[in-house]
């Protein structure tokens, strides 16, 4: 073999070794990369419930509230609360008809003369019975008997008016509620007619006036439930109900008015609080529900990752209603799928994953 042939063979062998070396270099990083498993956390999908909510805010007001004024002048007597053994004070609960304040005026009481009026009624009734017996025997005329009936009616009316006037001395609770206003007066000091005596509210049931956007008018209906919350009560959610809705849209604000009633038996919400209401306009039960944060999008496409045999599988999904944290999946996922909830941001189709507890 001559020298030229030897050089050609040598060059050819060197070229083959060079190609093998490049192939090995190119394949090694790819293989290493494929062997790296991305750590992820998953949740097994179960059926759940989700609601479509429309949010609004408003001021909670008591259904019943009254400011009681003095109906006469008299000496102030604040009564003792039998529940506490102490004089009534702000925040005390009262029941309908309970005496809170008594105004005393002896001259006023004497002028009413309730005792004499009751005596006159008793005499009139006796005279009526007597005249009725005589009439049945023919001893008096029908006119004479009827006159006694008139006297009885007048006497009864005078007694009733006297009792009503005497009731003006007492400041009583007109309904079950809580004392929310109690101006201070020194006991036995005379107060004038028309002075504020006490404020009472029943806020076991409350209401709030709301303004909703025009876009919500086809969703919100009377009778729909609502969740009522306040920032000072992060762990408590009260029940409400859409009780009234106006069909008219304001041309200025593009909103329509409504009213919510609030069940507040534990008195957690106080009158005047600014509260949030989430009106439930739709609800799905036994639905596939996933966290909103796990849903990724690309143009018109929404997708998530699930794990099958330590491999990330991309699933296109169709979503339905949403609430603050979750979204309903109408198509693309099924019960018992293992949804990637952490570590999904860097995943690609068929990526190797390592599920962490």
FENKA-V852934 format. One record per pair of residues at least 24 apart in sequence whose ideal C-beta (glycine too) atoms are under 10 Angstrom apart, sorted by the first residue. I is the first residue (numbers start at 1). J is the second residue. If there is no record, write none. Layout:
# FENKA-V852934
I | J
I | J
This chain:
# FENKA-V852934
33 | 352
34 | 350
34 | 351
34 | 352
35 | 352
36 | 351
36 | 352
36 | 354
37 | 310
37 | 311
37 | 312
37 | 351
37 | 352
37 | 353
37 | 354
37 | 355
38 | 312
38 | 340
38 | 343
38 | 344
38 | 345
38 | 346
38 | 347
38 | 348
38 | 351
38 | 352
38 | 353
38 | 354
39 | 342
39 | 343
39 | 353
39 | 354
39 | 355
39 | 356
40 | 305
40 | 307
40 | 310
40 | 312
40 | 338
40 | 340
40 | 341
40 | 342
40 | 343
40 | 344
40 | 346
40 | 347
40 | 351
40 | 353
40 | 354
40 | 355
40 | 356
41 | 307
41 | 338
41 | 339
41 | 340
41 | 341
41 | 342
41 | 343
41 | 344
41 | 353
41 | 355
41 | 356
41 | 357
42 | 305
42 | 306
42 | 307
42 | 337
42 | 338
42 | 339
42 | 340
42 | 341
42 | 342
42 | 343
42 | 344
42 | 353
42 | 355
42 | 356
42 | 357
43 | 290
43 | 291
43 | 294
43 | 337
43 | 338
43 | 339
43 | 340
43 | 341
43 | 342
44 | 335
44 | 336
44 | 337
44 | 338
44 | 339
45 | 288
45 | 289
45 | 290
45 | 306
45 | 329
45 | 333
45 | 334
45 | 335
45 | 336
45 | 337
45 | 338
45 | 339
46 | 286
46 | 288
46 | 289
46 | 335
46 | 336
47 | 285
47 | 286
47 | 287
47 | 288
47 | 289
47 | 335
48 | 284
48 | 285
48 | 286
48 | 287
48 | 288
48 | 289
48 | 290
48 | 326
48 | 328
49 | 283
49 | 284
49 | 285
49 | 286
49 | 287
49 | 289
49 | 323
49 | 326
49 | 328
50 | 282
50 | 283
50 | 284
50 | 285
50 | 287
50 | 288
50 | 289
50 | 320
50 | 321
50 | 322
50 | 323
50 | 325
50 | 326
50 | 327
50 | 328
50 | 329
51 | 225
51 | 227
51 | 278
51 | 279
51 | 280
51 | 281
51 | 282
51 | 283
51 | 284
51 | 285
51 | 321
51 | 322
51 | 323
51 | 326
51 | 328
52 | 219
52 | 278
52 | 279
52 | 280
52 | 281
52 | 282
52 | 283
52 | 284
52 | 320
52 | 321
52 | 322
52 | 323
52 | 328
53 | 226
53 | 227
53 | 277
53 | 278
53 | 279
53 | 280
53 | 281
53 | 282
53 | 283
53 | 321
53 | 322
53 | 323
53 | 324
54 | 210
54 | 212
54 | 213
54 | 215
54 | 216
54 | 219
54 | 220
54 | 224
54 | 226
54 | 277
54 | 278
54 | 279
54 | 280
54 | 281
54 | 282
55 | 212
55 | 216
55 | 226
55 | 227
55 | 276
55 | 277
55 | 278
55 | 279
55 | 324
56 | 208
56 | 210
56 | 211
56 | 212
56 | 213
56 | 216
56 | 220
56 | 226
56 | 255
56 | 258
56 | 260
56 | 275
56 | 276
56 | 277
56 | 278
56 | 279
57 | 208
57 | 210
57 | 211
57 | 274
57 | 275
57 | 276
57 | 277
58 | 207
58 | 208
58 | 209
58 | 210
58 | 211
58 | 228
58 | 258
58 | 259
58 | 260
58 | 262
58 | 273
58 | 274
58 | 275
58 | 276
58 | 277
59 | 206
59 | 207
59 | 208
59 | 209
59 | 210
59 | 271
59 | 272
59 | 273
59 | 274
59 | 275
60 | 203
60 | 206
60 | 207
60 | 208
60 | 209
60 | 228
60 | 230
60 | 238
60 | 240
60 | 260
60 | 262
60 | 264
60 | 269
60 | 270
60 | 271
60 | 272
60 | 273
60 | 274
60 | 275
60 | 277
61 | 201
61 | 203
61 | 206
61 | 207
61 | 208
61 | 209
61 | 259
61 | 262
61 | 271
61 | 272
61 | 273
62 | 177
62 | 178
62 | 180
62 | 200
62 | 201
62 | 202
62 | 203
62 | 204
62 | 205
62 | 206
62 | 207
62 | 262
62 | 264
62 | 269
62 | 270
62 | 271
62 | 272
63 | 175
63 | 201
63 | 202
63 | 203
63 | 204
63 | 205
63 | 206
63 | 207
63 | 261
63 | 262
63 | 264
64 | 174
64 | 175
64 | 176
64 | 177
64 | 200
64 | 201
64 | 202
64 | 203
64 | 204
64 | 205
64 | 206
65 | 175
65 | 177
65 | 180
65 | 181
65 | 199
65 | 200
65 | 201
65 | 202
65 | 203
65 | 271
66 | 173
66 | 174
66 | 175
66 | 177
66 | 198
66 | 199
66 | 200
66 | 201
66 | 202
67 | 180
67 | 181
67 | 196
67 | 197
67 | 198
67 | 199
67 | 200
67 | 201
68 | 100
68 | 101
68 | 171
68 | 172
68 | 173
68 | 174
68 | 179
68 | 181
68 | 196
68 | 197
68 | 198
68 | 199
68 | 200
69 | 171
69 | 193
69 | 194
69 | 195
69 | 196
69 | 197
69 | 198
70 | 101
70 | 103
70 | 168
70 | 169
70 | 171
70 | 185
70 | 191
70 | 192
70 | 193
70 | 194
70 | 195
70 | 196
70 | 197
71 | 103
71 | 165
71 | 167
71 | 168
71 | 169
71 | 170
71 | 171
71 | 193
71 | 194
71 | 197
72 | 103
72 | 105
72 | 108
72 | 165
72 | 166
72 | 168
72 | 169
72 | 191
72 | 192
72 | 193
72 | 194
73 | 103
73 | 105
73 | 108
73 | 190
73 | 191
73 | 192
73 | 193
73 | 194
73 | 195
74 | 101
74 | 102
74 | 103
74 | 104
74 | 105
74 | 106
74 | 107
74 | 108
74 | 109
74 | 168
74 | 169
74 | 190
74 | 191
74 | 192
74 | 193
75 | 102
75 | 103
75 | 104
75 | 105
75 | 106
75 | 169
75 | 185
75 | 187
75 | 188
75 | 189
75 | 190
75 | 191
76 | 101
76 | 102
76 | 103
76 | 104
76 | 171
76 | 184
76 | 185
76 | 186
76 | 187
76 | 188
76 | 189
76 | 190
76 | 191
76 | 195
76 | 197
77 | 101
77 | 102
77 | 103
77 | 104
77 | 169
77 | 170
77 | 171
77 | 185
77 | 187
77 | 188
78 | 102
78 | 171
78 | 182
78 | 184
78 | 185
78 | 186
78 | 187
78 | 197
78 | 198
79 | 170
79 | 171
79 | 172
81 | 179
87 | 182
87 | 187
88 | 171
88 | 173
88 | 179
88 | 182
88 | 198
89 | 179
89 | 182
90 | 178
90 | 179
90 | 180
90 | 181
90 | 182
90 | 198
90 | 199
91 | 178
91 | 179
91 | 180
91 | 182
92 | 177
92 | 178
92 | 179
92 | 182
92 | 200
93 | 173
93 | 176
93 | 177
93 | 178
93 | 179
93 | 200
93 | 202
93 | 267
94 | 172
94 | 173
94 | 174
94 | 175
94 | 176
94 | 177
94 | 178
94 | 179
94 | 198
94 | 200
94 | 202
95 | 172
95 | 173
95 | 175
95 | 176
95 | 177
96 | 172
96 | 173
96 | 174
96 | 175
96 | 176
96 | 177
96 | 202
97 | 170
97 | 172
97 | 173
97 | 174
97 | 175
97 | 176
98 | 171
98 | 172
98 | 173
98 | 174
98 | 176
98 | 177
98 | 200
99 | 169
99 | 170
99 | 171
99 | 172
99 | 173
100 | 170
100 | 171
100 | 172
100 | 173
100 | 179
100 | 182
100 | 197
100 | 198
100 | 200
101 | 169
101 | 170
101 | 171
101 | 172
101 | 182
101 | 185
101 | 191
101 | 197
101 | 198
102 | 169
102 | 170
102 | 171
102 | 172
103 | 168
103 | 169
103 | 170
103 | 171
103 | 190
103 | 191
103 | 193
103 | 195
103 | 197
104 | 169
104 | 188
104 | 190
105 | 168
105 | 169
105 | 190
108 | 165
108 | 166
108 | 168
108 | 169
109 | 162
109 | 165
109 | 166
109 | 169
111 | 162
111 | 165
112 | 158
112 | 161
112 | 162
112 | 163
112 | 164
112 | 165
112 | 166
112 | 168
112 | 169
113 | 158
113 | 162
114 | 158
114 | 159
114 | 161
114 | 162
114 | 163
114 | 165
114 | 166
115 | 162
116 | 158
116 | 159
116 | 162
117 | 155
117 | 156
117 | 157
117 | 158
117 | 159
117 | 160
117 | 161
117 | 162
117 | 163
118 | 155
118 | 156
118 | 158
118 | 159
118 | 162
118 | 163
119 | 155
119 | 159
120 | 151
120 | 152
120 | 154
120 | 155
120 | 156
120 | 158
120 | 159
121 | 151
121 | 152
121 | 153
121 | 154
121 | 155
121 | 156
121 | 157
121 | 158
121 | 159
121 | 160
122 | 155
122 | 159
123 | 151
123 | 152
123 | 155
124 | 148
124 | 149
124 | 150
124 | 151
124 | 152
124 | 153
124 | 154
124 | 155
124 | 156
124 | 158
125 | 151
125 | 152
125 | 155
125 | 156
126 | 152
127 | 151
127 | 152
127 | 155
128 | 152
128 | 153
128 | 155
168 | 193
171 | 197
171 | 198
171 | 200
172 | 198
172 | 200
173 | 198
173 | 200
173 | 202
174 | 200
174 | 202
175 | 200
175 | 201
175 | 202
176 | 200
176 | 202
176 | 204
177 | 201
177 | 202
177 | 203
177 | 204
178 | 202
178 | 203
178 | 204
178 | 267
178 | 270
178 | 271
180 | 270
180 | 271
180 | 272
201 | 270
201 | 271
202 | 264
202 | 267
202 | 271
203 | 262
203 | 264
203 | 267
203 | 268
203 | 269
203 | 270
203 | 271
203 | 272
203 | 273
204 | 262
204 | 263
204 | 264
204 | 265
204 | 266
204 | 267
205 | 261
205 | 262
205 | 263
205 | 264
205 | 265
206 | 238
206 | 240
206 | 260
206 | 261
206 | 262
206 | 263
206 | 264
206 | 267
206 | 269
206 | 270
206 | 271
206 | 273
206 | 275
207 | 240
207 | 241
207 | 243
207 | 244
207 | 259
207 | 260
207 | 261
207 | 262
208 | 240
208 | 258
208 | 259
208 | 260
208 | 261
208 | 262
208 | 269
208 | 273
208 | 274
208 | 275
208 | 276
208 | 277
209 | 244
209 | 257
209 | 258
209 | 259
209 | 260
210 | 242
210 | 244
210 | 245
210 | 255
210 | 256
210 | 257
210 | 258
210 | 259
210 | 260
210 | 277
210 | 279
211 | 246
211 | 250
211 | 253
211 | 254
211 | 255
211 | 256
211 | 257
211 | 258
212 | 242
212 | 245
212 | 246
212 | 249
212 | 255
212 | 256
212 | 257
212 | 258
212 | 279
213 | 249
213 | 253
213 | 254
213 | 255
213 | 256
214 | 249
214 | 250
214 | 253
214 | 254
214 | 255
214 | 256
215 | 254
215 | 255
216 | 255
216 | 256
216 | 258
216 | 279
216 | 281
217 | 245
217 | 246
217 | 247
217 | 248
217 | 249
217 | 255
217 | 256
217 | 258
218 | 281
219 | 279
219 | 281
219 | 282
220 | 245
220 | 256
220 | 258
220 | 279
220 | 280
220 | 281
221 | 245
221 | 279
221 | 281
222 | 258
222 | 259
224 | 260
224 | 279
224 | 280
224 | 281
224 | 282
224 | 283
225 | 260
225 | 278
225 | 279
225 | 280
225 | 281
225 | 283
226 | 260
226 | 261
226 | 262
226 | 276
226 | 277
226 | 278
226 | 279
226 | 280
226 | 281
227 | 276
227 | 277
227 | 278
227 | 279
227 | 280
228 | 260
228 | 261
228 | 262
228 | 263
228 | 264
228 | 268
228 | 269
228 | 273
228 | 275
228 | 276
228 | 277
228 | 278
229 | 269
229 | 275
229 | 276
229 | 277
229 | 278
230 | 268
230 | 269
230 | 270
230 | 273
230 | 274
230 | 275
230 | 276
231 | 273
231 | 274
231 | 275
231 | 276
232 | 268
232 | 269
232 | 270
232 | 273
232 | 275
233 | 268
233 | 269
233 | 273
233 | 275
236 | 266
236 | 268
236 | 269
237 | 268
237 | 278
238 | 262
238 | 263
238 | 264
238 | 265
238 | 266
238 | 268
238 | 269
238 | 275
238 | 277
239 | 263
239 | 264
239 | 265
240 | 264
240 | 269
240 | 275
240 | 277
240 | 278
240 | 279
240 | 280
241 | 279
242 | 277
242 | 279
242 | 280
242 | 281
278 | 323
278 | 324
280 | 323
281 | 321
282 | 320
282 | 321
283 | 321
284 | 320
284 | 321
284 | 328
284 | 330
286 | 335
287 | 320
287 | 321
287 | 326
287 | 328
287 | 329
287 | 330
288 | 317
288 | 320
288 | 327
288 | 328
288 | 329
288 | 330
288 | 331
288 | 332
288 | 333
288 | 334
288 | 335
288 | 337
288 | 339
289 | 320
289 | 321
289 | 323
289 | 325
289 | 326
289 | 327
289 | 328
289 | 329
289 | 333
290 | 317
290 | 319
290 | 326
290 | 327
290 | 328
290 | 329
290 | 333
290 | 337
290 | 339
290 | 341
291 | 325
291 | 326
291 | 327
291 | 339
291 | 341
292 | 319
292 | 322
292 | 323
292 | 324
292 | 325
292 | 326
292 | 327
293 | 325
293 | 326
293 | 327
293 | 341
293 | 342
293 | 344
294 | 326
294 | 327
294 | 339
294 | 340
294 | 341
294 | 342
294 | 344
295 | 319
295 | 322
295 | 327
295 | 329
295 | 344
296 | 344
296 | 345
296 | 347
302 | 327
302 | 329
302 | 332
303 | 332
303 | 344
303 | 349
304 | 329
304 | 332
304 | 333
304 | 337
304 | 339
304 | 340
304 | 341
304 | 344
304 | 347
305 | 338
305 | 339
305 | 340
305 | 341
305 | 343
305 | 344
305 | 345
305 | 347
305 | 348
305 | 349
305 | 351
305 | 353
306 | 332
306 | 333
306 | 334
306 | 337
306 | 338
306 | 339
306 | 340
306 | 344
307 | 337
307 | 338
307 | 339
307 | 340
307 | 347
307 | 351
307 | 353
307 | 354
307 | 355
308 | 337
308 | 338
308 | 353
309 | 352
309 | 353
310 | 351
310 | 352
310 | 353
310 | 354
310 | 355
311 | 349
311 | 350
311 | 351
311 | 352
311 | 353
312 | 340
312 | 343
312 | 344
312 | 346
312 | 347
312 | 348
312 | 349
312 | 350
312 | 351
312 | 352
312 | 353
313 | 337
313 | 338
313 | 340
313 | 347
313 | 349
313 | 350
313 | 351
313 | 353
314 | 344
314 | 347
314 | 348
314 | 349
314 | 350
314 | 351
315 | 339
